[in-house]
């Protein structure tokens, strides 16, 4: 009897051991497969450096990346195979390396009907193109993307200055090819436009369609990140509670929030038109050790005119067919079965929705009620409302003033 019990226990432990090994191996395989699909930095570097060494492209980071090898790819941060992102080390500086692997998505509205196409790299401008002709190309591109803005000529000059990677006072054809490839990326274009703004990470250099930006210490509104396998197992409600446990002190949260409100001001009917935030996720935001907000991922911030042009007359059966990213929504005209062009929610309403729980948790009791009122007024903003610009400015200024008054006397300000 004892022998039978011993054999049974041994079989049980063997089975459990086998099950643990099987599950562990499966998890490791899935992680490895996911990593190799997401993290293709070696492919990105090979493509870029091959083009640089054959004289097709040039830029301020090319020599460090491909010849001196002083620009290194570090930890992989990519969330999509087409958008490569890595921590980078450039000499004694730290940054974030970004590289586009496939053709930039043409506002796919959450679908992927076309097979993934390899990008045709660095085909423009062609040999023989003068600097004046290149300026005309860039101006025409901006006019089509941003509309008729009075400051487009100034923006063209900013681009040409940035394209002059070696600062010799002229833009070579390889430098122009790099600049043209980068201009196809909304995030890069927005970064160049906002380089003098406090909440935009600084561009450190470029090579082809690869660019390097400053690294920010904290890369989310919240202070905790977990392995993806654990994220899958944690209920979303509990995860939101966990996020709130790992936040800075309330005055510091208020300072970060003020920075985000200021960024909304920067892109709302600025000198180059209005831009729409189409993915207001906490992980797209970061802040430095002084609690100054920095926008870490601006790939889903797009020119309003560009979005309207792409979405108009798009076939639809319901409003769910008229969404870009997660947050830019228009209505489906049921009589025509086509998407309308008017985005429903302004940037400010989406940002207030993101900040509501973040700011109300731990808010001082003397402003809690007023803060809650202002946030809900903000969330209720609609683009179609009369005098939306006046309401937008009023609510935004009220929120900033309320927060600033409370923290202006603290060391966190």
N, C-alpha and C positions, 0 to 999 in steps of 0.2 A: 504493500500500500504506500509506504514511504517512498519507494522507488518510482512508483507511478506519479506521485505528487511532485517529486523532484524533476522528473522528465517533463511534466506539464509546465512547471515553473521555468525550466530552462527554455522550452519552446516559446513560452510567452515572452521571456526577455529577449530571445533571439529575434522574434517577430517585431518587438518594439524597437530593438536596435536597428533592424533592417528598415523599418518604417522611418526612423529618424534620419538614417543615412540617405534614404531615397528622397525624403522631403528636402533635406539639406542640399543634396546634389541638384535637385530640380530648381531650388531657389538660386543657387550659384549659377546654374546654366541660364536661367532667365535674366539674372543680373548681367552676366557676361554678354548675352545676346543683345540686351537693351543697350549696354554700354557701347558695344561695337557698332550698333546702328546709329546711336545718338552722337557718339564722339568720334568724329572723322577729321581731327585736326591734322593728322599726317597727310591726308589727301589734300586738304586746304593748302597746307604749306607747300606741298609738292607742285600743285598747279600754279600757285603764286610765284614760287621761286623759279620754276621752269620759264615762265613768261618774263620774269625780270632778267634772268641770265641770257635770254635771247634778245633782250633789248626792246621787248614789246611794251612793258610798263615800267614805271619808276615812281618813287615816292619817298617821303621822309623816313619811313620805317624799312624800306627795302634792303638797304645795305646791312642793317643790324639783324634782320630776319634771315637773309639768304647768304651773305658773305661773311660778316664778322661773327654771326651766330651769337649775338648778345641779347637777342629778344627770344625768350623761351616760352613755350606753351606749358602751363601748369595744370591745375585741377580743372577737369571738364565741368562746365556749367550748362551745357546745351540742353534744351527741352524739345528741340526738333532737329532732325537730321539736316534740314536745309539751312538752319541758322546756327552756325557753330559759335560757341562762346566758351572762353577759357580764362582762368586767371593767368596773368602774364607777368613775367619779370623782364624788365628792360634796363640792363645795367644795374644801377642801384635803386631803380624806381619800380613800383608795383602798379599794374594796370589790369584792364580787362580787354582781351582780344576778341574781336567779332569778325566773322567771315561768312559771306553768303555762298552756299554751295550749289544751289539750284536757282532756276529762274525765279525772280521775285514774284510772289503770289499776286495775281491781279484781282484783289478783293474778292476772294472765293466765297464769302458769305457762309462760311462754315461747311462748305462742301468741297469735294475734291474730284470733280467729274473727269478731269484730264489726267492721263498718266504723267508722272513726274518727269520733267524734261531737263536735261543738262543745259546749263546756261551757255549761250554763245558769248564767250568772254572777250572783252576788249576789242570789239570790231569797229568802234567809233572813238574819235574822229579818224578819218583815213589819211594816208600819207599825202602831203601836199596842202593840207588844211592850214590856213593862216590863223594867227591868234585872233584877228578880227572876225574871221569866219566862225571860229570856235565860240567867241563871245555871242555871235548871232544864234548859234545852236543852243547855247545855254539859256539865252534870253527867251527864245521860242519855247523851250522846254518849260521854263518857269511860267510863261504866259498861259500855256496849255494846262499846267498843273495847279497854278495858284490864282489864275484870273488876271485881269488887268489891274495891276497894283502900281502905284506911282513910284515905289521904291525898288522895282525890279532891277534897274540898271545898277543901283548900289549893291544889290545882292549878287549880281554877276561879278562885280569887282571883288567882293569878299571871296567868292569861289575861286577866282583866278589867283588871288593872293594865297589862299590855302593850297591850291594845286602846285604852287611853286615850292616844292618840297625842299630843295637844296638852297632856297633863298638867293638865287643868283640874278633875280630881277626879270626872268623870262620863264615862260611855261613851255617845256619841251613836248613833243608829240607823246612820248611814253607817260609823262606826267598828266597830260590832257586825257589820255585813255583811262588812267586810273581815276581821275576826277569824274569823268563821264559815267563810269561804272558805279561809282559811289553815289552819284546823284539819283540813280534809279531806286535807291533805298530811302524810304521816307524818314527813317530814324536818323540817318546821317544828315539829310537835308535839314531836318529840324534842329539837330545839334549845331550845325553851322550857323543857322539863323539866330540861335539863342546862346551862342558862346559867351556873350557878355552878361548873361543872366546868372544869378547866384545858384539856381537850382538845377542847372544843366551841367553834367560832368564835362570836364575839359577834354578836348580831343588832343591826344598826345602825338599821333602820327598815323600814316596810312601807307599801304602798298597794294596796288590793284584795288580789288573790292574788299580788302581786309583793312580794318582800322582799329586803333588802340585808344581806349578812353581811360581816364583816371579811375582807380579802384576806390570804392567806398567801403568803409569797415562793416557797416550793418546793411544787409541787402533785403530787408523787409521791414514793415512797420513793427513787426513782432520779433522777439528775441530768441525764437526757437525754430530749428529745422530738424526734421526727422528723416531717416532712411525711407525710401519710397514704399518698401514692403510693410513698414509699420504704419505709414500713412493710410494704406489700403485697409488695415485692420481696425483703425480707430473710427468710431462713428463721427459724422460731421459735426453734430451738436457738441460732443465732448471735445472735439478738436478746436472748435471756436472758443470754448471755455479755456482750454489750455493756452491758446494764443493770448488771451487776456491776462493770464497769470504772468507771462513773460514779456511785459512791456516796461518801458522806462517809467520814471516817476511822472505824475500828472503834469507839472510845469514843463517837463521836457517833451511830453506828448503834445502839449499845446504849442510849443515852438515848432515841432515837426509839422503840425497841422497848419500853422500859419504859413509855413513854407509851401505846402501843397496848395493852399488858397492863392498864394502869390504866383505860383506856376500857372494856375488856371487863368489868372489875369494876363499873364504873359502871352498865352496862346489864344485868348478871346479877342477876336478882331484886332490883332496886332498889325504892325506895318506890312506884313506879308499875307494878310488874310486871316481867316478863322480856321483853327484846327480842332478836330474832334477826337476826344479820348474814347477809344472803342474797347478798351480792356482795363478797367479800373480795379486792378488786383493789387492787394497789399504787397505782393512779391515783386511788383514792377517798381516799387519805391525803395529808397534806401536813405540812410543818413550817416553823417560822419561823427567823429568823437565830440563835436561841439553841438550835435543835434540839429544841424542844418540839413534840410531835406535835399536829396539828390534823386533825379529821375534815372533809374537804372535800366529800364527797358521801354523804349518809345516806339517800338515797331508797329504798334497798333494805334498810334496817334497820326491821323491822316488829314490832309487838306479837305475842308468841307466841300469845295467845288469839285475836287477830284472824286470824292465819294458820291456826290449827287450825280455826276456824269456817269459813273459806273453802275449806279443802282436804278437809274430811271428806266422805266419800261421793262424792268426785269420780270419775267413770268413768276406768278405766285398763286398759291391757293389759300394761304392764310398769312397773318402777320409774321409768323415764325419763319417764313421764307425771305423776309426782308430784314435780315440781321447781319451785321458785319462785326467780327470779333465776338464779344459777348455783350456789348453795351450800346452799340449804335443801331438803333431800330427805327424803321419807318413803317408806315401802314400799307397794307395790301388793298388796293382799290378793287373791290369785289365786282364792280360793273365792268371793269376792263381786264381783271385778273393780272394786274401789273402793279409793281411796287411804286409808291409815291416817293418823292425826293426829300420831304421834310422830316429831319431827324426829330424824334419825339422829345427826348430828354437832353437838356444842355449839360455841358461838362460839370458845372457846379453842382447840379442835383445828384449826379453820380458820385462825385467826390464826397458830398455830405452823407450819402448813404454809406459809403465806405468808412467815414470818420465817426458815425453816430455812436456805435458801441465803444469804439476806441477812446472817444473823448468823454462820454458820459460816465464810464466806469472810473471811479475815483475822483470825479470832478468836485471841487469845493462846494459845500452846501449853499453858499450865498449866491452862486451863479448857476447852480444846477438847473433850476426851473427855466430861467431865461435862455440858457444854452440849449436845452432840449427844445424849447419853442422855436428858436432860430434855426436849428437843424431840421426840424420838421417842415418849417416854411421853405427851407432850401430844397429839401427832397421833393416837395410838391411843385417846384418850378417846371413849367412846360415851355418848349420853344414856341409853340403856337399862340401863347398868351400875348395880349396886347402889352406894349411897352416892356417887352422881356428884357431889353438891355438895361433899362432903368431899374427894374426889379432885381435883376442879376447883380448890378453894382451895389444897390442898397443892401441886399442880404449879405453879399460878400464882405462889404465894409463893416456891417454890424457884427458879423462873426469875428473878423480880424480884431476889431476894436475891443470886443468883449474878452477875447482870449489875451490880447496884449496887455490890457489894463491889469489883468490878474497876475501876469508873470513879469511885468516890466520892472518890478522892484526886487525880483529874485536873481540869484546868480546865474540861473539857467537862461536868462534873456540875453 
